[in-house]
Amino acid sequence: MECRSLEITVTSAKDLKDVKLFGKMDVYCVVSLEGDGYNSKQKQKTGVHKDSGPDPVWNFPMKFTIDDVAAQQNRSKLKFKLKAERDDGR
């Protein structure tokens, strides 16, 4: 099985809906590579941008290992999920 590296940089998000009633949101991004023959699911996350509000900035580099065949057959998906950290740190 031939594999290669996929390197991305999660830079920022703009105009997110504010889901916090008081104060500014603490936002992070979870990126997952799914449906890949090499590894069924790889997941990484950025650091939390404290008090970012609706416009967080990370400039966070990530590196995934991707199966060449799965990529050529369009079986791989790169998903970005934005999350706001709760006040209790979760």
PyMOL Python script that loads the backbone (N, CA, C, O; Angstrom):
from pymol import cmd

cmd.read_pdbstr("""\
ATOM      1  N   MET A   1       0.851  -1.179   0.000  1.00  0.00           N
ATOM      2  CA  MET A   1       0.000   0.000   0.000  1.00  0.00           C
ATOM      3  C   MET A   1       0.897   1.242   0.000  1.00  0.00           C
ATOM      4  O   MET A   1       1.726   1.421   0.892  1.00  0.00           O
ATOM      5  N   GLU A   2       0.719   2.085  -1.001  1.00  0.00           N
ATOM      6  CA  GLU A   2       1.485   3.322  -1.122  1.00  0.00           C
ATOM      7  C   GLU A   2       0.811   4.429  -0.316  1.00  0.00           C
ATOM      8  O   GLU A   2      -0.401   4.624  -0.409  1.00  0.00           O
ATOM      9  N   CYS A   3       1.597   5.145   0.466  1.00  0.00           N
ATOM     10  CA  CYS A   3       1.076   6.238   1.279  1.00  0.00           C
ATOM     11  C   CYS A   3       1.905   7.487   1.048  1.00  0.00           C
ATOM     12  O   CYS A   3       3.059   7.420   0.623  1.00  0.00           O
ATOM     13  N   ARG A   4       1.305   8.608   1.333  1.00  0.00           N
ATOM     14  CA  ARG A   4       2.021   9.879   1.256  1.00  0.00           C
ATOM     15  C   ARG A   4       1.499  10.807   2.335  1.00  0.00           C
ATOM     16  O   ARG A   4       0.459  10.556   2.944  1.00  0.00           O
ATOM     17  N   SER A   5       2.227  11.872   2.561  1.00  0.00           N
ATOM     18  CA  SER A   5       1.832  12.857   3.568  1.00  0.00           C
ATOM     19  C   SER A   5       0.922  13.906   2.950  1.00  0.00           C
ATOM     20  O   SER A   5       1.114  14.325   1.808  1.00  0.00           O
ATOM     21  N   LEU A   6      -0.055  14.315   3.710  1.00  0.00           N
ATOM     22  CA  LEU A   6      -0.926  15.428   3.350  1.00  0.00           C
ATOM     23  C   LEU A   6      -0.720  16.488   4.426  1.00  0.00           C
ATOM     24  O   LEU A   6      -1.058  16.273   5.590  1.00  0.00           O
ATOM     25  N   GLU A   7      -0.170  17.626   4.035  1.00  0.00           N
ATOM     26  CA  GLU A   7       0.097  18.698   4.982  1.00  0.00           C
ATOM     27  C   GLU A   7      -0.844  19.863   4.709  1.00  0.00           C
ATOM     28  O   GLU A   7      -0.960  20.333   3.578  1.00  0.00           O
ATOM     29  N   ILE A   8      -1.513  20.320   5.764  1.00  0.00           N
ATOM     30  CA  ILE A   8      -2.433  21.454   5.655  1.00  0.00           C
ATOM     31  C   ILE A   8      -2.115  22.446   6.774  1.00  0.00           C
ATOM     32  O   ILE A   8      -1.434  22.112   7.744  1.00  0.00           O
ATOM     33  N   THR A   9      -2.615  23.654   6.624  1.00  0.00           N
ATOM     34  CA  THR A   9      -2.560  24.639   7.697  1.00  0.00           C
ATOM     35  C   THR A   9      -3.968  25.175   7.897  1.00  0.00           C
ATOM     36  O   THR A   9      -4.568  25.728   6.974  1.00  0.00           O
ATOM     37  N   VAL A  10      -4.492  25.010   9.104  1.00  0.00           N
ATOM     38  CA  VAL A  10      -5.805  25.556   9.449  1.00  0.00           C
ATOM     39  C   VAL A  10      -5.544  27.005   9.847  1.00  0.00           C
ATOM     40  O   VAL A  10      -4.931  27.270  10.881  1.00  0.00           O
ATOM     41  N   THR A  11      -6.008  27.932   9.031  1.00  0.00           N
ATOM     42  CA  THR A  11      -5.653  29.335   9.242  1.00  0.00           C
ATOM     43  C   THR A  11      -6.633  30.078  10.148  1.00  0.00           C
ATOM     44  O   THR A  11      -6.237  30.583  11.199  1.00  0.00           O
ATOM     45  N   SER A  12      -7.910  30.152   9.754  1.00  0.00           N
ATOM     46  CA  SER A  12      -8.848  30.981  10.505  1.00  0.00           C
ATOM     47  C   SER A  12     -10.283  30.663  10.107  1.00  0.00           C
ATOM     48  O   SER A  12     -10.537  29.868   9.202  1.00  0.00           O
ATOM     49  N   ALA A  13     -11.211  31.307  10.807  1.00  0.00           N
ATOM     50  CA  ALA A  13     -12.634  31.249  10.458  1.00  0.00           C
ATOM     51  C   ALA A  13     -13.181  32.670  10.605  1.00  0.00           C
ATOM     52  O   ALA A  13     -12.638  33.475  11.362  1.00  0.00           O
ATOM     53  N   LYS A  14     -14.242  32.966   9.889  1.00  0.00           N
ATOM     54  CA  LYS A  14     -14.816  34.319   9.917  1.00  0.00           C
ATOM     55  C   LYS A  14     -16.319  34.262  10.141  1.00  0.00           C
ATOM     56  O   LYS A  14     -17.003  33.362   9.652  1.00  0.00           O
ATOM     57  N   ASP A  15     -16.815  35.230  10.881  1.00  0.00           N
ATOM     58  CA  ASP A  15     -18.255  35.456  11.062  1.00  0.00           C
ATOM     59  C   ASP A  15     -19.002  34.237  11.593  1.00  0.00           C
ATOM     60  O   ASP A  15     -20.085  33.916  11.103  1.00  0.00           O
ATOM     61  N   LEU A  16     -18.437  33.552  12.588  1.00  0.00           N
ATOM     62  CA  LEU A  16     -19.130  32.420  13.199  1.00  0.00           C
ATOM     63  C   LEU A  16     -20.294  32.923  14.044  1.00  0.00           C
ATOM     64  O   LEU A  16     -20.257  34.034  14.573  1.00  0.00           O
ATOM     65  N   LYS A  17     -21.314  32.104  14.164  1.00  0.00           N
ATOM     66  CA  LYS A  17     -22.443  32.441  15.028  1.00  0.00           C
ATOM     67  C   LYS A  17     -21.968  32.385  16.478  1.00  0.00           C
ATOM     68  O   LYS A  17     -21.366  31.396  16.897  1.00  0.00           O
ATOM     69  N   ASP A  18     -22.233  33.435  17.240  1.00  0.00           N
ATOM     70  CA  ASP A  18     -21.814  33.495  18.642  1.00  0.00           C
ATOM     71  C   ASP A  18     -22.753  32.639  19.484  1.00  0.00           C
ATOM     72  O   ASP A  18     -23.940  32.943  19.603  1.00  0.00           O
ATOM     73  N   VAL A  19     -22.219  31.572  20.065  1.00  0.00           N
ATOM     74  CA  VAL A  19     -23.043  30.646  20.844  1.00  0.00           C
ATOM     75  C   VAL A  19     -22.861  30.845  22.346  1.00  0.00           C
ATOM     76  O   VAL A  19     -23.399  30.078  23.144  1.00  0.00           O
ATOM     77  N   LYS A  20     -22.116  31.859  22.727  1.00  0.00           N
ATOM     78  CA  LYS A  20     -21.853  32.109  24.144  1.00  0.00           C
ATOM     79  C   LYS A  20     -22.650  33.332  24.588  1.00  0.00           C
ATOM     80  O   LYS A  20     -22.597  34.379  23.943  1.00  0.00           O
ATOM     81  N   LEU A  21     -23.388  33.199  25.691  1.00  0.00           N
ATOM     82  CA  LEU A  21     -24.223  34.299  26.161  1.00  0.00           C
ATOM     83  C   LEU A  21     -23.406  35.441  26.754  1.00  0.00           C
ATOM     84  O   LEU A  21     -23.721  36.611  26.533  1.00  0.00           O
ATOM     85  N   PHE A  22     -22.352  35.106  27.512  1.00  0.00           N
ATOM     86  CA  PHE A  22     -21.531  36.124  28.170  1.00  0.00           C
ATOM     87  C   PHE A  22     -20.074  35.939  27.769  1.00  0.00           C
ATOM     88  O   PHE A  22     -19.570  34.816  27.756  1.00  0.00           O
ATOM     89  N   GLY A  23     -19.405  37.021  27.447  1.00  0.00           N
ATOM     90  CA  GLY A  23     -18.000  36.949  27.060  1.00  0.00           C
ATOM     91  C   GLY A  23     -17.848  36.504  25.617  1.00  0.00           C
ATOM     92  O   GLY A  23     -18.825  36.356  24.884  1.00  0.00           O
ATOM     93  N   LYS A  24     -16.592  36.295  25.227  1.00  0.00           N
ATOM     94  CA  LYS A  24     -16.297  35.878  23.856  1.00  0.00           C
ATOM     95  C   LYS A  24     -16.072  34.374  23.788  1.00  0.00           C
ATOM     96  O   LYS A  24     -15.684  33.747  24.774  1.00  0.00           O
ATOM     97  N   MET A  25     -16.318  33.807  22.623  1.00  0.00           N
ATOM     98  CA  MET A  25     -16.136  32.366  22.427  1.00  0.00           C
ATOM     99  C   MET A  25     -14.655  32.001  22.413  1.00  0.00           C
ATOM    100  O   MET A  25     -13.806  32.790  21.999  1.00  0.00           O
ATOM    101  N   ASP A  26     -14.364  30.779  22.879  1.00  0.00           N
ATOM    102  CA  ASP A  26     -13.040  30.169  22.802  1.00  0.00           C
ATOM    103  C   ASP A  26     -13.159  29.043  21.783  1.00  0.00           C
ATOM    104  O   ASP A  26     -13.694  27.980  22.097  1.00  0.00           O
ATOM    105  N   VAL A  27     -12.666  29.265  20.566  1.00  0.00           N
ATOM    106  CA  VAL A  27     -12.949  28.370  19.440  1.00  0.00           C
ATOM    107  C   VAL A  27     -11.715  27.551  19.056  1.00  0.00           C
ATOM    108  O   VAL A  27     -10.585  28.037  19.099  1.00  0.00           O
ATOM    109  N   TYR A  28     -11.967  26.286  18.677  1.00  0.00           N
ATOM    110  CA  TYR A  28     -10.920  25.429  18.119  1.00  0.00           C
ATOM    111  C   TYR A  28     -11.503  24.634  16.962  1.00  0.00           C
ATOM    112  O   TYR A  28     -12.720  24.590  16.783  1.00  0.00           O
ATOM    113  N   CYS A  29     -10.636  24.008  16.180  1.00  0.00           N
ATOM    114  CA  CYS A  29     -11.062  23.263  14.999  1.00  0.00           C
ATOM    115  C   CYS A  29     -10.558  21.829  15.096  1.00  0.00           C
ATOM    116  O   CYS A  29      -9.387  21.593  15.393  1.00  0.00           O
ATOM    117  N   VAL A  30     -11.447  20.877  14.844  1.00  0.00           N
ATOM    118  CA  VAL A  30     -11.088  19.461  14.795  1.00  0.00           C
ATOM    119  C   VAL A  30     -11.106  19.047  13.324  1.00  0.00           C
ATOM    120  O   VAL A  30     -12.112  19.223  12.637  1.00  0.00           O
ATOM    121  N   VAL A  31      -9.994  18.499  12.849  1.00  0.00           N
ATOM    122  CA  VAL A  31      -9.875  18.067  11.457  1.00  0.00           C
ATOM    123  C   VAL A  31      -9.702  16.560  11.448  1.00  0.00           C
ATOM    124  O   VAL A  31      -8.852  16.025  12.159  1.00  0.00           O
ATOM    125  N   SER A  32     -10.510  15.868  10.640  1.00  0.00           N
ATOM    126  CA  SER A  32     -10.394  14.411  10.554  1.00  0.00           C
ATOM    127  C   SER A  32     -10.302  13.973   9.097  1.00  0.00           C
ATOM    128  O   SER A  32     -10.920  14.559   8.208  1.00  0.00           O
ATOM    129  N   LEU A  33      -9.513  12.930   8.883  1.00  0.00           N
ATOM    130  CA  LEU A  33      -9.383  12.290   7.578  1.00  0.00           C
ATOM    131  C   LEU A  33     -10.083  10.951   7.698  1.00  0.00           C
ATOM    132  O   LEU A  33      -9.675  10.107   8.496  1.00  0.00           O
ATOM    133  N   GLU A  34     -11.140  10.745   6.907  1.00  0.00           N
ATOM    134  CA  GLU A  34     -11.964   9.539   7.019  1.00  0.00           C
ATOM    135  C   GLU A  34     -12.033   8.795   5.701  1.00  0.00           C
ATOM    136  O   GLU A  34     -11.808   9.364   4.632  1.00  0.00           O
ATOM    137  N   GLY A  35     -12.354   7.495   5.797  1.00  0.00           N
ATOM    138  CA  GLY A  35     -12.562   6.674   4.613  1.00  0.00           C
ATOM    139  C   GLY A  35     -11.292   6.297   3.907  1.00  0.00           C
ATOM    140  O   GLY A  35     -11.322   5.890   2.745  1.00  0.00           O
ATOM    141  N   ASP A  36     -10.180   6.423   4.584  1.00  0.00           N
ATOM    142  CA  ASP A  36      -8.880   6.143   4.002  1.00  0.00           C
ATOM    143  C   ASP A  36      -8.499   4.701   4.315  1.00  0.00           C
ATOM    144  O   ASP A  36      -8.670   4.254   5.450  1.00  0.00           O
ATOM    145  N   GLY A  37      -7.990   3.972   3.341  1.00  0.00           N
ATOM    146  CA  GLY A  37      -7.619   2.582   3.542  1.00  0.00           C
ATOM    147  C   GLY A  37      -6.462   2.387   4.492  1.00  0.00           C
ATOM    148  O   GLY A  37      -6.352   1.334   5.121  1.00  0.00           O
ATOM    149  N   TYR A  38      -5.586   3.387   4.614  1.00  0.00           N
ATOM    150  CA  TYR A  38      -4.403   3.280   5.467  1.00  0.00           C
ATOM    151  C   TYR A  38      -4.785   3.262   6.940  1.00  0.00           C
ATOM    152  O   TYR A  38      -4.304   2.426   7.705  1.00  0.00           O
ATOM    153  N   ASN A  39      -5.632   4.167   7.321  1.00  0.00           N
ATOM    154  CA  ASN A  39      -6.027   4.317   8.713  1.00  0.00           C
ATOM    155  C   ASN A  39      -7.473   4.779   8.676  1.00  0.00           C
ATOM    156  O   ASN A  39      -7.768   5.825   8.097  1.00  0.00           O
ATOM    157  N   SER A  40      -8.382   4.024   9.280  1.00  0.00           N
ATOM    158  CA  SER A  40      -9.804   4.297   9.106  1.00  0.00           C
ATOM    159  C   SER A  40     -10.194   5.720   9.502  1.00  0.00           C
ATOM    160  O   SER A  40     -11.094   6.299   8.893  1.00  0.00           O
ATOM    161  N   LYS A  41      -9.533   6.296  10.511  1.00  0.00           N
ATOM    162  CA  LYS A  41      -9.852   7.678  10.878  1.00  0.00           C
ATOM    163  C   LYS A  41      -8.668   8.291  11.624  1.00  0.00           C
ATOM    164  O   LYS A  41      -8.217   7.776  12.648  1.00  0.00           O
ATOM    165  N   GLN A  42      -8.189   9.389  11.087  1.00  0.00           N
ATOM    166  CA  GLN A  42      -7.146  10.160  11.753  1.00  0.00           C
ATOM    167  C   GLN A  42      -7.771  11.482  12.170  1.00  0.00           C
ATOM    168  O   GLN A  42      -8.554  12.066  11.420  1.00  0.00           O
ATOM    169  N   LYS A  43      -7.426  11.958  13.370  1.00  0.00           N
ATOM    170  CA  LYS A  43      -8.043  13.178  13.879  1.00  0.00           C
ATOM    171  C   LYS A  43      -6.988  14.028  14.586  1.00  0.00           C
ATOM    172  O   LYS A  43      -6.143  13.514  15.320  1.00  0.00           O
ATOM    173  N   GLN A  44      -7.057  15.335  14.350  1.00  0.00           N
ATOM    174  CA  GLN A  44      -6.183  16.294  15.025  1.00  0.00           C
ATOM    175  C   GLN A  44      -6.991  17.543  15.336  1.00  0.00           C
ATOM    176  O   GLN A  44      -8.020  17.796  14.710  1.00  0.00           O
ATOM    177  N   LYS A  45      -6.521  18.328  16.312  1.00  0.00           N
ATOM    178  CA  LYS A  45      -7.220  19.579  16.610  1.00  0.00           C
ATOM    179  C   LYS A  45      -6.229  20.707  16.847  1.00  0.00           C
ATOM    180  O   LYS A  45      -5.092  20.498  17.271  1.00  0.00           O
ATOM    181  N   THR A  46      -6.704  21.904  16.558  1.00  0.00           N
ATOM    182  CA  THR A  46      -5.899  23.099  16.787  1.00  0.00           C
ATOM    183  C   THR A  46      -5.901  23.410  18.277  1.00  0.00           C
ATOM    184  O   THR A  46      -6.618  22.784  19.057  1.00  0.00           O
ATOM    185  N   GLY A  47      -5.104  24.370  18.648  1.00  0.00           N
ATOM    186  CA  GLY A  47      -5.214  24.909  19.993  1.00  0.00           C
ATOM    187  C   GLY A  47      -6.470  25.762  20.083  1.00  0.00           C
ATOM    188  O   GLY A  47      -7.073  26.097  19.063  1.00  0.00           O
ATOM    189  N   VAL A  48      -6.860  26.109  21.286  1.00  0.00           N
ATOM    190  CA  VAL A  48      -8.038  26.948  21.498  1.00  0.00           C
ATOM    191  C   VAL A  48      -7.628  28.411  21.361  1.00  0.00           C
ATOM    192  O   VAL A  48      -6.663  28.854  21.984  1.00  0.00           O
ATOM    193  N   HIS A  49      -8.369  29.159  20.540  1.00  0.00           N
ATOM    194  CA  HIS A  49      -8.146  30.605  20.449  1.00  0.00           C
ATOM    195  C   HIS A  49      -9.050  31.251  21.493  1.00  0.00           C
ATOM    196  O   HIS A  49     -10.252  31.409  21.280  1.00  0.00           O
ATOM    197  N   LYS A  50      -8.462  31.617  22.611  1.00  0.00           N
ATOM    198  CA  LYS A  50      -9.212  32.205  23.730  1.00  0.00           C
ATOM    199  C   LYS A  50      -9.756  33.576  23.351  1.00  0.00           C
ATOM    200  O   LYS A  50      -9.071  34.381  22.719  1.00  0.00           O
ATOM    201  N   ASP A  51     -10.987  33.824  23.746  1.00  0.00           N
ATOM    202  CA  ASP A  51     -11.656  35.113  23.513  1.00  0.00           C
ATOM    203  C   ASP A  51     -11.616  35.558  22.056  1.00  0.00           C
ATOM    204  O   ASP A  51     -11.503  36.749  21.768  1.00  0.00           O
ATOM    205  N   SER A  52     -11.708  34.604  21.147  1.00  0.00           N
ATOM    206  CA  SER A  52     -11.630  34.928  19.716  1.00  0.00           C
ATOM    207  C   SER A  52     -12.913  35.535  19.186  1.00  0.00           C
ATOM    208  O   SER A  52     -12.900  36.256  18.188  1.00  0.00           O
ATOM    209  N   GLY A  53     -14.023  35.244  19.853  1.00  0.00           N
ATOM    210  CA  GLY A  53     -15.292  35.695  19.314  1.00  0.00           C
ATOM    211  C   GLY A  53     -15.580  34.981  18.007  1.00  0.00           C
ATOM    212  O   GLY A  53     -15.223  33.812  17.857  1.00  0.00           O
ATOM    213  N   PRO A  54     -16.226  35.661  17.045  1.00  0.00           N
ATOM    214  CA  PRO A  54     -16.634  35.002  15.800  1.00  0.00           C
ATOM    215  C   PRO A  54     -15.529  34.872  14.744  1.00  0.00           C
ATOM    216  O   PRO A  54     -15.771  34.333  13.665  1.00  0.00           O
ATOM    217  N   ASP A  55     -14.314  35.363  15.045  1.00  0.00           N
ATOM    218  CA  ASP A  55     -13.240  35.373  14.043  1.00  0.00           C
ATOM    219  C   ASP A  55     -11.930  34.776  14.586  1.00  0.00           C
ATOM    220  O   ASP A  55     -10.944  35.499  14.727  1.00  0.00           O
ATOM    221  N   PRO A  56     -11.904  33.477  14.892  1.00  0.00           N
ATOM    222  CA  PRO A  56     -10.680  32.874  15.433  1.00  0.00           C
ATOM    223  C   PRO A  56      -9.578  32.748  14.378  1.00  0.00           C
ATOM    224  O   PRO A  56      -9.848  32.597  13.186  1.00  0.00           O
ATOM    225  N   VAL A  57      -8.334  32.815  14.848  1.00  0.00           N
ATOM    226  CA  VAL A  57      -7.157  32.636  13.992  1.00  0.00           C
ATOM    227  C   VAL A  57      -6.248  31.614  14.666  1.00  0.00           C
ATOM    228  O   VAL A  57      -5.962  31.724  15.858  1.00  0.00           O
ATOM    229  N   TRP A  58      -5.791  30.612  13.896  1.00  0.00           N
ATOM    230  CA  TRP A  58      -4.914  29.578  14.452  1.00  0.00           C
ATOM    231  C   TRP A  58      -3.563  29.500  13.737  1.00  0.00           C
ATOM    232  O   TRP A  58      -2.526  29.456  14.398  1.00  0.00           O
ATOM    233  N   ASN A  59      -3.553  29.480  12.420  1.00  0.00           N
ATOM    234  CA  ASN A  59      -2.338  29.227  11.631  1.00  0.00           C
ATOM    235  C   ASN A  59      -1.632  27.984  12.150  1.00  0.00           C
ATOM    236  O   ASN A  59      -0.440  28.008  12.456  1.00  0.00           O
ATOM    237  N   PHE A  60      -2.392  26.895  12.243  1.00  0.00           N
ATOM    238  CA  PHE A  60      -1.949  25.656  12.881  1.00  0.00           C
ATOM    239  C   PHE A  60      -1.655  24.591  11.818  1.00  0.00           C
ATOM    240  O   PHE A  60      -2.570  24.158  11.118  1.00  0.00           O
ATOM    241  N   PRO A  61      -0.396  24.162  11.688  1.00  0.00           N
ATOM    242  CA  PRO A  61      -0.061  23.132  10.689  1.00  0.00           C
ATOM    243  C   PRO A  61      -0.459  21.738  11.170  1.00  0.00           C
ATOM    244  O   PRO A  61      -0.363  21.430  12.358  1.00  0.00           O
ATOM    245  N   MET A  62      -0.903  20.904  10.240  1.00  0.00           N
ATOM    246  CA  MET A  62      -1.258  19.511  10.524  1.00  0.00           C
ATOM    247  C   MET A  62      -0.699  18.623   9.425  1.00  0.00           C
ATOM    248  O   MET A  62      -0.521  19.056   8.286  1.00  0.00           O
ATOM    249  N   LYS A  63      -0.424  17.377   9.782  1.00  0.00           N
ATOM    250  CA  LYS A  63       0.108  16.420   8.814  1.00  0.00           C
ATOM    251  C   LYS A  63      -0.634  15.095   8.974  1.00  0.00           C
ATOM    252  O   LYS A  63      -0.702  14.532  10.067  1.00  0.00           O
ATOM    253  N   PHE A  64      -1.187  14.612   7.868  1.00  0.00           N
ATOM    254  CA  PHE A  64      -1.900  13.340   7.839  1.00  0.00           C
ATOM    255  C   PHE A  64      -1.176  12.388   6.890  1.00  0.00           C
ATOM    256  O   PHE A  64      -0.460  12.825   5.989  1.00  0.00           O
ATOM    257  N   THR A  65      -1.365  11.090   7.099  1.00  0.00           N
ATOM    258  CA  THR A  65      -0.864  10.079   6.170  1.00  0.00           C
ATOM    259  C   THR A  65      -2.055   9.563   5.387  1.00  0.00           C
ATOM    260  O   THR A  65      -3.049   9.127   5.968  1.00  0.00           O
ATOM    261  N   ILE A  66      -1.953   9.615   4.062  1.00  0.00           N
ATOM    262  CA  ILE A  66      -3.085   9.257   3.211  1.00  0.00           C
ATOM    263  C   ILE A  66      -2.687   8.137   2.254  1.00  0.00           C
ATOM    264  O   ILE A  66      -1.572   8.111   1.734  1.00  0.00           O
ATOM    265  N   ASP A  67      -3.612   7.225   2.034  1.00  0.00           N
ATOM    266  CA  ASP A  67      -3.415   6.115   1.101  1.00  0.00           C
ATOM    267  C   ASP A  67      -3.645   6.624  -0.322  1.00  0.00           C
ATOM    268  O   ASP A  67      -4.687   7.211  -0.614  1.00  0.00           O
ATOM    269  N   ASP A  68      -2.675   6.399  -1.203  1.00  0.00           N
ATOM    270  CA  ASP A  68      -2.774   6.880  -2.588  1.00  0.00           C
ATOM    271  C   ASP A  68      -4.000   6.342  -3.314  1.00  0.00           C
ATOM    272  O   ASP A  68      -4.702   7.099  -3.985  1.00  0.00           O
ATOM    273  N   VAL A  69      -4.266   5.053  -3.188  1.00  0.00           N
ATOM    274  CA  VAL A  69      -5.386   4.431  -3.904  1.00  0.00           C
ATOM    275  C   VAL A  69      -6.717   5.011  -3.425  1.00  0.00           C
ATOM    276  O   VAL A  69      -7.579   5.339  -4.241  1.00  0.00           O
ATOM    277  N   ALA A  70      -6.887   5.137  -2.119  1.00  0.00           N
ATOM    278  CA  ALA A  70      -8.132   5.694  -1.581  1.00  0.00           C
ATOM    279  C   ALA A  70      -8.337   7.129  -2.065  1.00  0.00           C
ATOM    280  O   ALA A  70      -9.460   7.524  -2.379  1.00  0.00           O
ATOM    281  N   ALA A  71      -7.270   7.898  -2.125  1.00  0.00           N
ATOM    282  CA  ALA A  71      -7.374   9.284  -2.594  1.00  0.00           C
ATOM    283  C   ALA A  71      -7.739   9.334  -4.074  1.00  0.00           C
ATOM    284  O   ALA A  71      -8.582  10.136  -4.476  1.00  0.00           O
ATOM    285  N   GLN A  72      -7.108   8.481  -4.890  1.00  0.00           N
ATOM    286  CA  GLN A  72      -7.388   8.465  -6.328  1.00  0.00           C
ATOM    287  C   GLN A  72      -8.807   8.005  -6.629  1.00  0.00           C
ATOM    288  O   GLN A  72      -9.388   8.401  -7.640  1.00  0.00           O
ATOM    289  N   GLN A  73      -9.372   7.164  -5.753  1.00  0.00           N
ATOM    290  CA  GLN A  73     -10.735   6.666  -5.956  1.00  0.00           C
ATOM    291  C   GLN A  73     -11.772   7.523  -5.235  1.00  0.00           C
ATOM    292  O   GLN A  73     -12.931   7.125  -5.119  1.00  0.00           O
ATOM    293  N   ASN A  74     -11.364   8.693  -4.753  1.00  0.00           N
ATOM    294  CA  ASN A  74     -12.276   9.620  -4.065  1.00  0.00           C
ATOM    295  C   ASN A  74     -12.933   9.005  -2.836  1.00  0.00           C
ATOM    296  O   ASN A  74     -14.095   9.294  -2.552  1.00  0.00           O
ATOM    297  N   ARG A  75     -12.216   8.169  -2.108  1.00  0.00           N
ATOM    298  CA  ARG A  75     -12.778   7.541  -0.911  1.00  0.00           C
ATOM    299  C   ARG A  75     -12.356   8.249   0.374  1.00  0.00           C
ATOM    300  O   ARG A  75     -12.803   7.871   1.457  1.00  0.00           O
ATOM    301  N   SER A  76     -11.523   9.247   0.274  1.00  0.00           N
ATOM    302  CA  SER A  76     -11.044   9.968   1.456  1.00  0.00           C
ATOM    303  C   SER A  76     -11.806  11.274   1.615  1.00  0.00           C
ATOM    304  O   SER A  76     -12.104  11.960   0.637  1.00  0.00           O
ATOM    305  N   LYS A  77     -12.120  11.612   2.877  1.00  0.00           N
ATOM    306  CA  LYS A  77     -12.814  12.864   3.178  1.00  0.00           C
ATOM    307  C   LYS A  77     -12.028  13.597   4.248  1.00  0.00           C
ATOM    308  O   LYS A  77     -11.618  13.004   5.245  1.00  0.00           O
ATOM    309  N   LEU A  78     -11.824  14.872   4.038  1.00  0.00           N
ATOM    310  CA  LEU A  78     -11.199  15.723   5.029  1.00  0.00           C
ATOM    311  C   LEU A  78     -12.307  16.588   5.615  1.00  0.00           C
ATOM    312  O   LEU A  78     -12.908  17.395   4.906  1.00  0.00           O
ATOM    313  N   LYS A  79     -12.581  16.422   6.914  1.00  0.00           N
ATOM    314  CA  LYS A  79     -13.675  17.150   7.566  1.00  0.00           C
ATOM    315  C   LYS A  79     -13.122  18.163   8.555  1.00  0.00           C
ATOM    316  O   LYS A  79     -12.172  17.886   9.288  1.00  0.00           O
ATOM    317  N   PHE A  80     -13.731  19.338   8.563  1.00  0.00           N
ATOM    318  CA  PHE A  80     -13.379  20.399   9.501  1.00  0.00           C
ATOM    319  C   PHE A  80     -14.595  20.651  10.383  1.00  0.00           C
ATOM    320  O   PHE A  80     -15.679  20.941   9.878  1.00  0.00           O
ATOM    321  N   LYS A  81     -14.422  20.542  11.687  1.00  0.00           N
ATOM    322  CA  LYS A  81     -15.519  20.793  12.620  1.00  0.00           C
ATOM    323  C   LYS A  81     -15.066  21.876  13.597  1.00  0.00           C
ATOM    324  O   LYS A  81     -14.064  21.713  14.293  1.00  0.00           O
ATOM    325  N   LEU A  82     -15.809  22.980  13.644  1.00  0.00           N
ATOM    326  CA  LEU A  82     -15.490  24.079  14.550  1.00  0.00           C
ATOM    327  C   LEU A  82     -16.257  23.895  15.845  1.00  0.00           C
ATOM    328  O   LEU A  82     -17.451  23.594  15.840  1.00  0.00           O
ATOM    329  N   LYS A  83     -15.552  24.081  16.961  1.00  0.00           N
ATOM    330  CA  LYS A  83     -16.174  23.898  18.270  1.00  0.00           C
ATOM    331  C   LYS A  83     -15.813  25.065  19.175  1.00  0.00           C
ATOM    332  O   LYS A  83     -14.743  25.661  19.053  1.00  0.00           O
ATOM    333  N   ALA A  84     -16.731  25.379  20.089  1.00  0.00           N
ATOM    334  CA  ALA A  84     -16.482  26.404  21.104  1.00  0.00           C
ATOM    335  C   ALA A  84     -16.283  25.695  22.437  1.00  0.00           C
ATOM    336  O   ALA A  84     -17.112  24.886  22.854  1.00  0.00           O
ATOM    337  N   GLU A  85     -15.171  26.009  23.099  1.00  0.00           N
ATOM    338  CA  GLU A  85     -14.888  25.406  24.397  1.00  0.00           C
ATOM    339  C   GLU A  85     -15.887  25.936  25.417  1.00  0.00           C
ATOM    340  O   GLU A  85     -16.219  27.121  25.431  1.00  0.00           O
ATOM    341  N   ARG A  86     -16.351  25.042  26.259  1.00  0.00           N
ATOM    342  CA  ARG A  86     -17.294  25.444  27.298  1.00  0.00           C
ATOM    343  C   ARG A  86     -16.547  26.125  28.437  1.00  0.00           C
ATOM    344  O   ARG A  86     -15.323  26.031  28.531  1.00  0.00           O
ATOM    345  N   ASP A  87     -17.289  26.807  29.297  1.00  0.00           N
ATOM    346  CA  ASP A  87     -16.669  27.519  30.422  1.00  0.00           C
ATOM    347  C   ASP A  87     -15.940  26.585  31.378  1.00  0.00           C
ATOM    348  O   ASP A  87     -15.027  27.012  32.084  1.00  0.00           O
ATOM    349  N   ASP A  88     -16.336  25.303  31.407  1.00  0.00           N
ATOM    350  CA  ASP A  88     -15.673  24.347  32.301  1.00  0.00           C
ATOM    351  C   ASP A  88     -14.463  23.687  31.632  1.00  0.00           C
ATOM    352  O   ASP A  88     -13.921  22.718  32.162  1.00  0.00           O
ATOM    353  N   GLY A  89     -14.031  24.206  30.465  1.00  0.00           N
ATOM    354  CA  GLY A  89     -12.828  23.722  29.802  1.00  0.00           C
ATOM    355  C   GLY A  89     -13.019  22.558  28.862  1.00  0.00           C
ATOM    356  O   GLY A  89     -12.031  22.013  28.369  1.00  0.00           O
ATOM    357  N   ARG A  90     -14.250  22.151  28.589  1.00  0.00           N
ATOM    358  CA  ARG A  90     -14.502  21.032  27.668  1.00  0.00           C
ATOM    359  C   ARG A  90     -14.877  21.538  26.305  1.00  0.00           C
ATOM    360  O   ARG A  90     -15.125  20.743  25.399  1.00  0.00           O
TER     361      ARG A  90
END
""", "prot")
cmd.dss("prot")
cmd.show_as("cartoon", "prot")
cmd.util.cbc("prot")
cmd.orient("prot")
